[in-house]
Amino acid sequence: MGKITEDNRKFLNGVFRVLRVDAPWRLPSTYSKWNSMYQRFCRWKDAGIWEDILKNLIDEPDFEWLIIDASHVKVHLHGMGAGGGKQDIMAHTKGS
């Protein structure tokens, strides 16, 4: 991975951190200087780079990373149904 790629990755991670924690631009020292990050964010905004990124994500979504693990899916109480049937199978998803 080249210097520019690493720099972009660090920048994007910093922007996502600001968005995720709803924090001001005062980032930990592992990122670049906060003012440099903010200025770059504004330059990308003015150049329309953020809009292009979002358009590409909307037009060509990549769902390969999207996995629903059955260990996190629980059967709703109303989905249990009446007695009999597959109650013993559904009991495993309830954690009992």
Residue pairs with C-beta under 8 A, 6 or more apart in sequence:
1 9
10 31
10 32
11 31
11 32
11 37
11 40
13 31
14 27
14 31
14 32
14 37
15 37
15 41
17 23
17 27
17 31
18 24
18 25
18 27
25 34
25 35
25 37
25 38
26 34
27 34
27 37
31 37
44 50
70 93
73 93
74 93
74 94
74 95
75 90
75 93
75 94
79 90
80 87
80 90
81 87
81 90
